[in-house]
Each structure stands twice: as structure tokens, then as C-alpha cells.
């Protein structure tokens, strides 16, 4: 895993403002996800208050008033994760390259690729060439990761501009892409200078987290509050005046994203866990978190569920469940990565709440296994990709 260059620079008020916007986005997600999973009335009240404080933090830097931001946050109803988007790089016949970025919404990934290829008169790309991430790039907009696809067309730039759909303006800017194998980037979570007003709001958030930790017993709720407390600890009170930043499309409909990991050993066997909820076999994985890259989510989930430290070797598939007969779900988008254990001798350590067993399986054994929904489609793709690379 690599460490991202810090987006926040000392003495840069705009960077500090953008950092505060991203932190507010993380707190918004924690509140939304806690409310989605449900809890007792007292904790629900604290999560609603957390949502208000997240809106107030964003209002410190965004020109929209607090009430308008809060109304947008109050509309959150599903899981809030990094949002999937697409970056199309189109090489035109006249030598111009046009770049267009937009989030996935009602149309699936497959539908967007098919429609764009048809409009350009070219082939559908087989896989993304990279993954870009707005949080790693330091943008203040809602956290979005971008699957980067390249197209070649016989059309000139003017014709391409006519046929491509408009992009999302808040995704404009310098957003470098990384190869999937290099995408498990650890964000810079060092000290964040904040204004006195923002610090007071974060003190209130920290007090809420402390109150929750004294009462909640569910392990996932405890983990959430520790994350929230950790975010507050980053804040360093500083005398600064924030410039007003357009923090983007706060109401953009999110397509929730999960990440799983196809971990192969030197014999070409795949590690699967037996889920405690259904008793079926699956690759380790789970929901991505706002503030982390989807590659890092895959690495984190692998460690949490199996105890293995892994490194990514590539992307198996960007899997939009809406392109299959699986239909939609709580997490329609799954970023499925390939990986290997850093230490082949590292023992497995299963998360008791997640997995009751684990084993390494061959391709033939996978074909006979009772796989969790969706994994019966992704596991064969993972084996096929691994066979090519070995």
C-alpha cells in the first residue's frame, strides 16, 4: 500500500476548507449508515444530531445555507459509500483527446459503456485502465471513484462533443488515476487545521461519540463511534478564514459500493470464507467507506475477515449487479480485486461475526460449492483471470 501525498498544505486556506468538506462527508456517511442499519431510540437521536453537525461543518465552507444542506442530508435513505463514476478518455480522429467524467446513476455501468461505444462508433473497452478518486485528489465534492475507460473513434473532436453526454462539473479538476493493483492508497489522515467555529462543532461531535461509546454494545456501532472520535482527533484549532467552496452535487444519488478480494495462493487456489449469516461460501468483502479508496476497502475487508495482510495484483471485475439477473441490492456495485498474501505463512484469523470457516478451493471445487449470491458469477471470472496471469 502506498501513502497519498497530503491534500492539505500548511498555510493553504482553500486546502483546509476542502479537507473540512471531506471530513463532513465522512461524518454524513457515518450518520446515514448508522440510521440505515437501525439502532435503539437513544442512539438514533445521537445519529440525527451527528447529521446536523455534519451539515453545520459543511456550511462553514460551502455557500449554501445550513438549512439547505441539512435538507439534502436528511434525504439520505440508503447506504452511503464512495460513489461510482466513469471517466471516458476519447482519442479523436483529429488527434484531440476529450475527457468526460460523470457518476453512475439510474443507468448501469454496462449500459453506459454500450451507449458510449455506439455513439462513438467503436468497441466497448474490456476493462478500465485505471481508477481515479476525488478524495485522494483533494476535491471537496462528495467522495467519488472513477473507472477510467479509453475509446478511439473516427469522429473529430467537434462531433464527439456532440454525442457525449455532459459530465458532472464537480468532478472537474486534476484527478490522477492509478492502476488497479496500485489503488489501495492510504489517505493522509494527519492533523487538519480548522477554524475555531469548526473546532467547536467537532468538539460536539466528539462528545456525541463519547456518549455513544458509554451506551452502545453492538460491535459495529462501537467501531463506528471509534472512527468518528478518530476523525475529531485530527482537528487542530487554527486562526483562519475559509474561502467559500462549491462542494459539488450534494444530492447526487449514490450507488452503494462494496469491495471484495480474490486471494490466490501459489497453487492457484482461492480463499473463501463461510458466511455466518447464510452458511454459504464467499470471497472476503464488504462495504467501502467514505474517505477510503475502493482498493483500500478490499485490503481492509480481507484483513478484517481473514486476518491476512494482502496486496492487490489487479482488478477482477467492476461488477454492477444491475447488469445481471441478480437485480439491485443494498450494494449494487462491487469492485472485485485480485490479491495475494504478503506472507504465505501468515495464519488465518477469522472474524467470528463474519465467518465461521475458511478454505482454499480449486476451480473445480468452486464449481460445486454453494456460493453466496453474486459470487457464483465473480468467482469464475477470478479463476479465469488468475489462470491467464500465472
N, C-alpha and C positions, 0 to 999 in steps of 0.2 A: 504494500500500500504506500502511496505517495502522500506527502503533505502539501496542500494547496498553498500557494503564495497568499499572504494575508490580503483580504479585500479592504480592510480598514487601515488607513495610514494615519499616523500621528499628525495632528495639525490639519487634517482634511475634513472640514465640516460636512461636505457632501457625502464622503465615505462613511462618516459616523452616522449620518441620517439614514443612509442606505442600510447600514448594519442594524440600526434600530428597527427599520421596517421589516427586515428579515426575521429579527427576533420576535417582533409582534406576530408575524406569520406563524412562527413555531408555536407560540402560546395560543393563537387562534386554533391551530390544529389540535393541540392537546385538549382544549376545551371541547371542540367538536367531537373528537374521537371518544372522550370520556362520556359525553352525553349520548353518543351513538350506541355504545355498549351497555349503557344503563347502570344505575347505581342507586343508593339509598337517597331519600329526600334531602338530607343534610349535605351530602357530597354533591348532589345535583345543584343545590343552591350555590355552593362554592364554585362549581364549574361555570355556572351562569355569570357569577361575579368575575371569574377569570376572563370570560369572553368580553365583558365590559372593559376590563382593564387592558386587554389586548387592543381593543378598538381605541381606547384613550391613548395608548402608546403610539399607535399609527397616526392618530390625529395630531401628534406632536410634529410630524414631518410632512404629512400629506395635506394638500389644500382643502380636501373635503372635510366638512364639519363632523364632529364626533357622532352626532345622531345619525347622519347618513351612513357612516362607516358601520356603526352598530347594527343598523337595519340590514346591511349586507351580511354581516357576520351571523345575525340571528336566522338567516335563511339557510345556514349550513344544516344539512339533514343526513348526509352520508359520511362515510369515512373520508378524512382529509389527509391526502398523501401528496408527494410531488406529482404534478400534473404531466401527463404525457403530451408531447408535441412532436411536430415534424419540421425538419429543415430540409428543403429541397434546393439542391445546387444544380442549376441547369446550365450546361455548356451549349451556347447558341452557335448557329452556323456562321455568324459574323465574328466569332471569337470572343464575344461577351459572355461573362458568367453572371447569372442572376441568382440571387439567394432569396428564398421566401420562407418565413417561419410562421407557424400557426399551431395552436393547440388542437388536440383531438377533441371533438365534441360528440354530436349525435352520430356522425359518420365514423365507421370503423377504420382502423389502420389499413386493412386490405382495400376497402372502398376508396380511401384517399389515394393510395398508390395506383390502383387501377384507373381511376378517373384522371389523374395527372399524366400517367403514361399515355392514355388515349388522347388527351388534349395535345400532348407534345409529339404524338406520332412515334413513340419509342417503346422500348421494352420496360417491363416492371423490374426494378432492381431486386436482386435476390436477397440482399441483406443490407443493413445500414453499414456505412463505412466508419461511423463514429457516433459518440454520444456527447452532447453538449449539455451544460447545466447552468441555469441562470443564477442560482445561489453561489456556485463556485466562481462565477464571473462577477459577482458583486452587484447584480441588478436588484432594484428594490421591489420588483413585481412579484406576484405570487409564484412560489417555487415551481419551476417547470423544467423538465428534462426533455431534450430534443433528440430524436432519432434522425441521423443525418443520412440522406439518400442522394445519390448523384444520378443525373439524367443527361443524356446527349440528345440533341434534336436537330432536325434540318431547318427549323424555323429560325428567323433572325430575332434579335432582342425585342424589337417592337411587337412582333407577332406573339412572342412568349408572354410579354407583359399583358397582352390582351386576353390570353387564355388561362393564365394562372389566377387562382383565387387570391384575394387580398390577404396579406399577412396580418398578424397581431402586432400593432405598433409597440406595445410594451415589451416585446421580445427583441426589438432592435438593439443594436449595440455590439460590443466586442464580446462574443460568447465563444471561446475556443472549444473545439471538440477534441475528445480523446478516443483512442482505440478502445473497444470494449474491454480488452484484457487489462488496460491501464486505468479503468474508470472507477476503481474503488478508492477514490481520493478522500483523505481525511481532511475535513474543513478546518480552517484556522479558527479555533474557539478560544483565543486569547482574550485579554481584557478589552472591553468595549467602552470607550469614553461616552458618557451620556450626560445630558443636561440635568440640572437639579430637579426639574419637574419630572423628567422621565425616571430619574432615580427614585423619586418618591413613589411613583406608580409601581416600580419594580419592588420596592420595599413592601408595598401592599400585596403584590403577587407572592413574594417570599413568605409573608405572614399567612396567606391562604394555604400555601403548600405545607407550612409547619402545622397548621391546624388540621389539615387533611391527614398528615402522617401520624398524628396523635389518635386518629379515629378509624381510618380505613384498615382493612385486614386482607382484602384481595391483593394477591401478589402483583397483578398487573396495575392496579391502582397505586400501590406503593411505588412501583417503578416509575409510573407517570409523575408522581409528585417529586421524586428524586431528580428526574430530568428537569422539571420546572424549577426546582431550587437551584440546580446547576446553572441554568440559564441566567437566573438572577445574580448569581455569584460573579458572572463575567462583568457586570456593570461597574464602571469606575466614575464617580461623580466628577464632572468637569464643567468649568465655566465656558459654555459655548452656545452659540445661536445657530439653530438648524436652518439651513435653506429649505424652502418648500420643494418637495419632490413629488412628481406624479408617480404613484406606486402601482400604477397599472390597473388592469381589469380585475378588481377585487371580487366581482361577481361571476367571473368565468366559471362555467360548470366544470367541476373536476371529475375526471375519470380515475377512480381509485386504482392504485398500482401496488402490486406485490412483486417480490423478487424471490426466485428460488435458485438452487445451486446443484448442478450435476457434478458431483465429486467422483472422479475416477481414480482407481489405483493403477499400479504399474502393470497389472494383468488385464486391464481393460474392464474391470468390474465397477459397477455403480453403487454408491452408498445410498440406501433408502432407510427411512425410519418408519416405524409402525405408529400411526397417529393414535393418540389416546381417545379422541372423540369418536372416530368411526371404526377403528381397528384396521384400517387399510394402510397400504404402503405408499410412501410419497418421498420425493426429494425434499430435503430441508428447505424451508422458506417461510415467508410471512409478509406482512405489510411493510412497505417502505415508509420512512418517517420524513416529514418536512424538515429540511435542514441537513439531510444526508443524501448523497448521490445514490442512485439505484444500484450501482455496482457495490458500494459500501454496504447497502442494505443486504445484499446477497451474502457478503462476507460475514456480516454481523449475525444474520439468521443461521448461517451454517455453524458458527461458533456457539450460539445460544442453544441450539437444538442437538448438536453432536459433540461439542467440546473441542472440535478441530479448528486449528488455525489454517486457513486456506488462502491461496492466491488464485485470482481469476486467470483463465487461459483464453477466454473469448466469450462470445455471445452464442448461446444455442439458438435462441429464437426470441423475437419480440412477439409475444403471443396475446392477441386480442381475442378474448373469449367470444366476443360478439360476432367474430368471423366464422364461428363454428356452431354446431347444433347444441353446444352447451348453454347457449343463451347468455344473458347478462348475469351478474352476481355482485356481491359486495365489493369484489376487486376484479373488474372486467379485464384489466391489463396486467399481464405477468411478464416480467423481464427475467428470462431464464438464462443463467450464465453457466459456463463450464469452469471447473476449478480442479485444483489438486491440493492435497495436504502438504503443508510446508515440511512437516516431519512425518514420514511414513510410519514411524513407530509410536507416534502420539496416541495414547489410548482414547477410546470413545468415552464421552461423559454425557449421558442423555439428560435432557430437561424433563423431569418427571411429569410435569403438567402437559407437555407437548408430545412426548414419545415414550412408548412402553418397551420398544425393542428396536434394534437396527441390524442390518446385514448388508454384505456386499453381494450383488447379484450379477449374473451374466445376462447377455442379451436374450438367450433362450429362457432363462428363469424369469426375466421381466415380462416376457410374452405370456407367461402363465400366472403371474402374480395378480392379486386383487389390488389394483392401483386406485388411488383416490381420484376423484373426478378431475379431469383435465390432464392428469399425469399420464393416462393411457395414450395421450396424443404427444406430449412433450418428451416422455422417456424414449420412445423410438427415435425421435429426432436427435436426442442427445447421443444415443449409441451410434447412429449413423455419422454424426459429426466427429465423434471420437475415433471411429474406425478410419476415417479419412486422414486424421491428423497423426495417428500412431505410425 
